[in-house]
Amino acid sequence: MPESAPDSDQPDPAGLPAREPAPGPQAVATGTEPEILILGAGPAGLACAMELSRKGKRPLVVERDEQIGGLAKTLTFREGEHVFLTDIGPHRFFSKNQYLYDFIEDLLQEEWRKVPRLTRQFVDGKYFDYPVNFRQVVKNLGLWKSARIGIDYVLARLRYGLLRKPLRTFEDYVVANFGRSLAEFSMINYSEKIWGIRCAEIHPDWAKQRISGLNLWSVFKNAIGLGGKKGPKSLVDEFYYPQFGTGRIYEEIGKHLRATGAEIRTRTEPVKVRHDGKRITAVDLRGPDGVVTVRPQSVVESVPLTHFLTLLDPPPPAPVREAAAQLKWRAQIYLFLTLDQDKVTDDNWIYFPSKDIPFGRTSEMKNFSKDMCPPGKTSFFIEFFAFESDPIWSMTKEQLLDLVMPYFERWGFFTRKAVRQAYLLKRQHVYPVYDAGYKTALATIQAWLEQFENLVYVGRPGRFRYTNQDHSLEMGIIASRILLEGRRYDMDTVGSENEYFEKGPIYEKRI
């Protein structure tokens, strides 16, 4: 079995839809220069291309990988007559933006299904709901530890509320809203596992973006039925999911783009981006047949921002290069296991905040859709967070399997004998690190990039923002409006504190 899952032009068995074949390389013909070039075929880039195509535009989309979809692609693994599908981690879809629901439903029709959510934390051999369930905490931890949580919360509210201690870090934010005991129980440990730095070094933007509106008081009110209809987004108990994996969204976008005359070139990446200080003038693209030069009128950039800056010719000024050097990315390692077992748990995904556990999250694709696995079988997707300099980054799949199996066997999840196959995947530039200095460095870069009249940068990698799938799609849609209307929109409202909870207008920034 291959380590990755390439596209196939043959229909999958068991009634699965045919996967779109990767288009072959195409030369740039004289007089057919693309009006719009989109770098990266992740959610943001593809959403932009889709909206442009609906308005009669024919963008050129280039993607370094064999398969489109970015981190939201769905991989196919065939083991004889059995087919296993997996996303690259859990990809739920929940948004207050009705336009996004309509956007996806138009693509997937009956494949777009509502799924009950079960997401828990596993701490000291016990399950805890995520977000925390107050009654469950009391039951699992006992009255004394629960009382300690309450006392710490009151003390934190006095310190950060009455005495107005400023919220300078992520640690300040979670302690202020949950108290020291509960914050350390899961959020601090898990966040430090993700980012690889202390929570006292993480910018509070991370909390404002991910858990704004959630605190111990809101959790308590929810537990006793006083939470009301409006609550933090993290508390939703259902989400939407495609029948055959999140990647189906992007496969259908790709199918639509090709049908309307747009071009998608996989195995193709930018190697030089030429500019005159105000406009992108030409882009050198390297594909299977060598390097070609295109001269688009506009460029949409959704590749890692720090990498994009290294491609510019002439290079950015020294302050911009220095700012880019300060931005850090967290990589991920994924171990995908296929199992001769009907089910491991009922959870969509599980968090493992304890620092003595080497992995941070698992997901069971069967609990997103039964069609992700053959009958009587299941799969388990294990995520490790790492810097590329960490020893774990260099470990083989055999070493990683040896590392994780004692935990799963001890907990009664599954045995080594139940493991059919193990597949190893690694991805760079997954998490933009929100350290204390990131915001200043990013502002320096953005101020310089704004001088380019024909450049729009979008998505998690392109804007160095930890956005969900819905936010990335929305950024792509906004990018299309910028190009079509020739007007400026405020991209930074997407995924901001207010936008995270409000029903989805795309906010206009008048300049």
Order of alpha helices (4+ residues) and beta strands (2+ residues): beta-alpha-beta-beta-beta-alpha-beta-beta-beta-alpha-alpha-alpha-alpha-alpha-beta-alpha-beta-beta-beta-beta-beta-alpha-beta-alpha-beta-beta-beta-beta-alpha-beta-alpha-beta-alpha-alpha-alpha
